[in-house]
Amino acid sequence: MTLSLAAAILAGGRSRRMGRPKALLPLEGKPLIEHLVAKLQREVPQVLVAGCPEDGLYRGLSVPVVTDVMGDSAGGLGPLGGIYSALRYVNYQQAGVQAVLCMPCDGVDLPPQFVKRMVAALGSHELVYARDSQRDQHLYCLVRTSLQEPLLAYLNSGGRRVIDWFAQRDYAVVDFSSGHFTFSNLNTPDDWQHFLHTQ
């Protein structure tokens, strides 16, 4: 059976080390996040952005922007807050979707067959996440929509670490380290300049 899929770009971070919203960094005349949206739309029928650190920051995008439903008042939920918000939105607004493919907003460099390999690895697991040539990349993950309530329970218990919640679930890891591939990780102006020089 074909898996019904949505994709969520995690874009709720404050980008403090970058000094400006990294989702909006300009690449070839367009914000970085627009490149990622376009890339995902070629393979995933429904794409959304999860999180928005400033009102109206992503108003120009052609896809839904989902506010972190638990907000900063919950103590700063980090990426898991974005994943939860994406799962909740999909379950309420896009009935029938079985899993959400998540990735950070600076993840514009995706390996070949990324979506297909993540879907193939899910099988009967609850979630899968990626590994590159340097480390585990937990924010590049495919999560079943049925995990909305278990994730909410974890967050309500005070849990915040992605790696700790994943460890409680039935998961698999997809290895993308072939050819020394590494996912982009743009946290500082130096990271951004290095990225531009390698394009």
C-alpha positions as CSV (number, residue, x, y, z in Angstrom):
1,M,0.0,0.0,0.0
2,T,1.3,3.5,-0.9
3,L,2.1,5.7,2.1
4,S,0.1,8.9,2.2
5,L,2.7,11.6,3.0
6,A,3.0,15.2,4.0
7,A,6.2,17.2,4.6
8,A,6.9,19.7,7.3
9,I,9.8,22.2,7.2
10,L,10.8,23.1,10.8
11,A,11.2,26.8,10.8
12,G,10.4,28.0,14.3
13,G,13.9,28.7,15.6
14,R,15.1,32.2,16.4
15,S,18.4,31.9,14.4
16,R,20.2,33.9,17.2
17,R,23.7,32.7,16.1
18,M,23.0,33.6,12.5
19,G,21.7,37.0,13.4
20,R,18.8,36.9,11.0
21,P,16.2,34.3,10.0
22,K,18.2,31.6,8.3
23,A,15.0,30.4,6.5
24,L,15.1,33.7,4.6
25,L,18.8,33.7,3.6
26,P,19.0,34.5,-0.1
27,L,20.1,31.9,-2.5
28,E,19.9,32.5,-6.3
29,G,17.4,35.4,-5.7
30,K,15.0,33.5,-3.5
31,P,14.8,32.7,0.2
32,L,16.4,29.4,1.2
33,I,13.0,28.1,2.4
34,E,11.4,28.6,-1.0
35,H,14.0,26.4,-2.6
36,L,13.2,23.7,0.0
37,V,9.5,24.0,-0.6
38,A,9.9,23.7,-4.3
39,K,12.2,20.6,-3.9
40,L,9.7,18.9,-1.6
41,Q,6.7,19.7,-3.8
42,R,8.2,17.6,-6.6
43,E,7.9,14.5,-4.5
44,V,5.4,15.1,-1.6
45,P,1.8,16.2,-2.4
46,Q,1.3,18.3,0.8
47,V,4.0,20.6,2.2
48,L,3.8,22.9,5.2
49,V,6.0,25.1,7.4
50,A,5.9,24.4,11.1
51,G,6.7,27.3,13.3
52,C,7.1,31.0,12.7
53,P,9.3,33.0,15.1
54,E,7.8,36.4,14.0
55,D,4.3,37.2,12.9
56,G,4.1,37.3,9.1
57,L,7.7,36.3,8.6
58,Y,6.8,33.6,6.0
59,R,3.8,35.4,4.5
60,G,5.1,35.1,1.0
61,L,5.1,31.3,0.9
62,S,2.7,29.3,-1.1
63,V,2.2,26.6,1.6
64,P,0.5,26.7,5.0
65,V,2.4,28.1,7.9
66,V,1.5,26.3,11.1
67,T,2.0,28.2,14.4
68,D,3.6,26.3,17.3
69,V,0.3,25.4,19.0
70,M,1.9,25.2,22.4
71,G,3.8,28.4,22.1
72,D,6.7,29.9,24.0
73,S,4.6,29.8,27.2
74,A,5.3,26.1,27.4
75,G,9.0,26.9,28.1
76,G,10.5,26.6,24.7
77,L,9.7,23.2,23.2
78,G,12.4,23.3,20.5
79,P,12.1,21.1,17.4
80,L,9.7,18.6,19.1
81,G,7.2,21.5,19.4
82,G,7.4,21.9,15.7
83,I,7.0,18.2,15.0
84,Y,4.0,18.1,17.3
85,S,2.4,21.1,15.7
86,A,2.9,19.5,12.2
87,L,1.4,16.2,13.3
88,R,-1.6,18.0,14.9
89,Y,-2.2,20.2,11.8
90,V,-2.1,17.2,9.5
91,N,-4.4,15.1,11.6
92,Y,-7.0,17.9,11.8
93,Q,-6.6,19.5,8.4
94,Q,-5.3,16.8,6.0
95,A,-7.2,13.6,7.0
96,G,-5.8,10.4,5.6
97,V,-2.1,11.4,5.8
98,Q,-0.2,8.6,7.5
99,A,3.2,10.1,8.1
100,V,5.0,13.5,8.1
101,L,8.5,13.9,6.7
102,C,10.2,16.6,8.8
103,M,13.4,18.5,8.2
104,P,15.0,21.8,9.3
105,C,14.6,25.0,7.2
106,D,18.3,25.0,6.3
107,G,18.1,21.5,4.9
108,V,18.2,22.5,1.2
109,D,20.8,19.9,0.4
110,L,19.1,16.6,0.3
111,P,20.7,13.3,-0.8
112,P,19.5,11.4,-3.9
113,Q,16.4,9.3,-3.3
114,F,16.0,11.0,0.1
115,V,12.2,10.8,0.2
116,K,12.0,7.3,-1.3
117,R,14.5,5.8,1.0
118,M,12.9,7.3,4.1
119,V,9.5,6.0,3.1
120,A,10.9,2.6,2.2
121,A,12.7,2.3,5.6
122,L,9.5,3.1,7.6
123,G,7.9,-0.2,7.1
124,S,6.1,-1.2,10.3
125,H,8.2,1.2,12.4
126,E,6.7,4.3,14.1
127,L,9.4,6.6,12.8
128,V,12.7,6.7,11.0
129,Y,15.5,9.3,11.0
130,A,18.6,9.9,8.9
131,R,22.3,9.5,9.4
132,D,25.0,11.2,7.3
133,S,28.8,10.8,7.2
134,Q,29.3,12.8,10.4
135,R,26.5,12.0,12.8
136,D,22.8,11.1,13.4
137,Q,20.5,13.7,12.0
138,H,17.3,13.3,14.1
139,L,15.5,16.3,12.6
140,Y,15.5,14.6,9.2
141,C,12.8,12.2,10.2
142,L,9.6,10.5,9.0
143,V,7.0,10.3,11.8
144,R,3.7,8.5,11.7
145,T,0.7,10.8,12.4
146,S,-0.5,8.3,15.0
147,L,2.4,9.6,17.3
148,Q,0.7,12.9,17.9
149,E,-0.8,11.9,21.3
150,P,2.3,10.1,22.6
151,L,4.4,13.1,21.6
152,L,2.0,15.4,23.5
153,A,2.3,13.2,26.6
154,Y,6.1,13.4,26.4
155,L,6.1,17.2,26.1
156,N,3.6,17.5,28.9
157,S,5.8,15.4,31.1
158,G,8.6,17.9,30.6
159,G,10.5,16.1,27.9
160,R,12.2,18.2,25.3
161,R,15.1,16.2,23.7
162,V,14.3,14.7,20.3
163,I,16.9,11.9,20.8
164,D,15.3,10.9,24.1
165,W,11.8,10.7,22.7
166,F,12.9,8.8,19.6
167,A,14.7,6.3,21.9
168,Q,11.3,5.5,23.5
169,R,9.7,4.7,20.1
170,D,10.1,1.9,17.5
171,Y,12.5,3.5,15.1
172,A,14.9,2.7,12.2
173,V,17.8,4.7,10.9
174,V,18.5,5.5,7.2
175,D,22.2,5.8,6.4
176,F,23.0,8.5,3.8
177,S,26.8,8.5,4.5
178,S,27.7,7.1,1.0
179,G,30.0,9.5,-0.8
180,H,30.7,11.3,2.5
181,F,27.4,13.1,2.2
182,T,26.5,15.5,5.0
183,F,23.3,17.5,5.5
184,S,23.7,21.3,5.6
185,N,23.8,22.8,9.0
186,L,23.7,26.6,8.8
187,N,23.9,28.1,12.3
188,T,26.4,31.0,11.9
189,P,27.4,33.5,9.2
190,D,30.6,31.5,8.7
191,D,28.5,28.4,8.1
192,W,26.5,30.3,5.5
193,Q,29.6,31.6,3.7
194,H,31.0,28.1,3.6
195,F,27.8,26.8,2.2
196,L,27.7,29.4,-0.6
197,H,31.3,28.6,-1.6
198,T,30.5,24.9,-2.0
199,Q,27.4,25.5,-4.3
